[in-house]
Amino acid sequence: MTLALLRLADAVRNSPLAGGFEHHFTLLQRQAISLGIQIRQLFHQMLATTQCQIATEIGTDRVARMVQHVQQRQRRAQAL
């Protein structure tokens, strides 16, 4: 009985159907890897966009503070 089960297991493992499953499994692995790469690229794009937006906001804030500083100096100079 055990020998028959081993032969059956070998036959299933070596059958074209099993090879097809292995082929599909390999394709699924490749698709998962490809999806992972695409998600990573999307994340990097989002991070770069966010960093750019933050830099723009910081730059705008600095310019606004500089303008306020210049206006205050002008007011002080006019008050004298």
Secondary structure, DSSP 8 states (H G I E B T S, - for coil): -HHHHHHHHHHHHHSHHHHHHHHHHHHHHHHHHHHHHHHHHHHHHHHHHHHHHHHHHHHHHHHHHHHHHHHHHHHHHHH-
